[in-house]
Amino acid sequence: MAYTNALSAYRETRIKTASQGQLIIMLYDEAVKQLDNSLDLIALNGRDKKDPARIEQIGKAIIKTQEIITELMVSLDFEQGGEIAKNLFALYTWFNQELMESQIAQDLRRITNIRNMMNDLRGAWSEAATKISADGMNRPGEGVSIAAG
């Protein structure tokens, strides 16, 4: 119990002290993790008989990913981000649509494609946040503009 409380406190502190760029990276990390989880569960369902409990877990993982994508959408700054923000918004919208359809079909290929694209975007954000941090501009509270992606 003490370990769980300590871990929870650590995570909360990490989130509260993270820059905006680090928060975006954390969102991508969690989205990729949830998609990996859904892919593993779908693969298990393919080998075994369709387990209703597993189907529910797959749905929860995909819904969690969609919620993260929606959070990424609302963090877009269209004034500073311009065309990049518009393109990311369109991509995130497509991700959510694809996830909805692939969840119904339990389509490994489509989920894998989204997972890989999310991981690529995570890498780009990480690179941008590292560059800005190295320039001394990425202090907690100041963050990274969504336009910097």
C-alpha positions in Angstrom: 0.0 0.0 0.0 2.8 2.4 0.9 4.5 1.6 -2.5 1.3 2.4 -4.4 0.9 5.7 -2.6 4.6 6.6 -3.2 4.3 5.7 -6.9 1.1 7.8 -7.2 2.8 10.8 -5.5 5.8 10.5 -7.8 3.5 10.4 -10.9 1.5 13.4 -9.7 4.7 15.4 -9.0 6.1 14.4 -12.4 3.0 15.7 -14.1 2.8 18.9 -12.1 6.4 19.8 -12.8 6.5 18.8 -16.4 6.7 21.4 -19.2 4.0 21.5 -21.8 6.3 19.6 -24.2 7.0 16.9 -21.7 3.2 16.6 -21.0 2.6 16.1 -24.7 5.3 13.4 -24.9 3.7 11.7 -21.8 0.3 11.7 -23.7 1.9 10.1 -26.7 3.7 7.5 -24.5 0.5 6.5 -22.9 -1.4 6.4 -26.2 1.3 4.1 -27.6 1.2 1.9 -24.5 -2.6 1.6 -24.7 -2.4 0.7 -28.4 0.3 -1.9 -27.6 -2.0 -3.3 -25.0 -5.0 -3.5 -27.4 -2.8 -5.2 -30.0 -1.7 -7.8 -27.5 -5.2 -8.4 -26.4 -6.5 -8.7 -30.0 -3.7 -11.2 -30.8 -4.7 -13.3 -27.7 -8.3 -13.2 -28.8 -7.3 -14.5 -32.3 -5.5 -17.5 -30.8 -8.2 -18.3 -28.2 -11.9 -18.2 -28.5 -13.4 -14.7 -28.3 -13.4 -13.9 -24.6 -16.0 -11.2 -23.7 -13.8 -9.9 -20.9 -10.9 -9.5 -23.2 -13.1 -7.7 -25.8 -14.1 -5.3 -23.0 -10.4 -4.7 -22.2 -9.6 -4.0 -25.8 -12.4 -1.5 -26.0 -11.2 0.3 -22.8 -7.6 0.5 -24.2 -8.8 2.0 -27.5 -11.2 4.4 -25.8 -8.4 5.5 -23.5 -6.3 6.2 -26.6 -9.1 8.1 -28.2 -9.4 10.2 -25.1 -5.7 11.0 -25.2 -6.0 11.9 -28.9 -8.8 14.2 -28.0 -6.7 15.8 -25.3 -3.9 16.4 -27.9 -6.5 18.0 -30.2 -7.7 20.5 -27.6 -4.1 21.4 -26.9 -3.5 22.6 -30.4 -2.8 26.3 -30.8 -4.2 27.3 -34.2 -2.9 30.9 -34.0 0.7 30.0 -33.4 0.6 26.6 -35.0 -1.0 27.6 -38.3 -0.8 24.9 -41.0 0.9 22.4 -38.7 -1.9 22.7 -36.1 -4.5 22.3 -38.8 -2.7 19.2 -40.2 -2.3 17.6 -36.7 -6.0 18.3 -36.0 -7.0 16.5 -39.3 -4.6 13.6 -38.5 -6.0 13.2 -34.9 -9.5 13.3 -36.2 -8.6 10.5 -38.7 -6.8 8.5 -35.9 -10.0 8.6 -33.8 -12.2 7.5 -36.7 -9.8 4.7 -37.6 -9.6 3.5 -34.0 -13.4 3.4 -33.8 -13.7 1.3 -37.0 -10.7 -0.9 -36.2 -12.1 -1.6 -32.7 -15.3 -3.0 -34.2 -13.4 -5.1 -36.7 -10.5 -5.8 -34.3 -8.2 -5.0 -37.2 -4.6 -5.4 -36.1 -3.1 -3.8 -39.2 -5.0 -0.5 -38.8 -4.3 -0.2 -35.1 -0.6 -1.0 -35.7 -0.5 1.8 -38.4 -1.9 4.3 -35.9 0.4 3.1 -33.2 3.4 3.5 -35.4 2.3 7.0 -36.5 1.7 8.0 -32.9 5.2 6.7 -32.0 6.7 8.8 -34.9 4.9 11.9 -33.7 6.1 11.2 -30.2 9.7 11.1 -31.5 9.2 14.4 -33.3 7.8 16.1 -30.1 10.6 14.6 -28.0 13.2 16.0 -30.4 11.5 19.4 -30.4 11.2 19.5 -26.6 14.9 18.5 -26.2 16.0 21.2 -28.6 13.9 23.9 -26.9 15.1 22.6 -23.5 18.7 22.8 -24.6 18.1 26.4 -25.7 17.0 27.1 -22.1 13.4 28.1 -23.2 11.5 25.1 -21.8 11.1 25.8 -18.1 8.1 24.4 -16.2 5.0 26.6 -16.8 6.4 28.1 -20.0 6.0 25.0 -22.1 6.4 24.3 -25.8 4.0 25.9 -28.2 2.1 23.3 -30.2 3.5 25.2 -33.3 7.0 24.0 -32.4 6.2 20.4 -33.5 
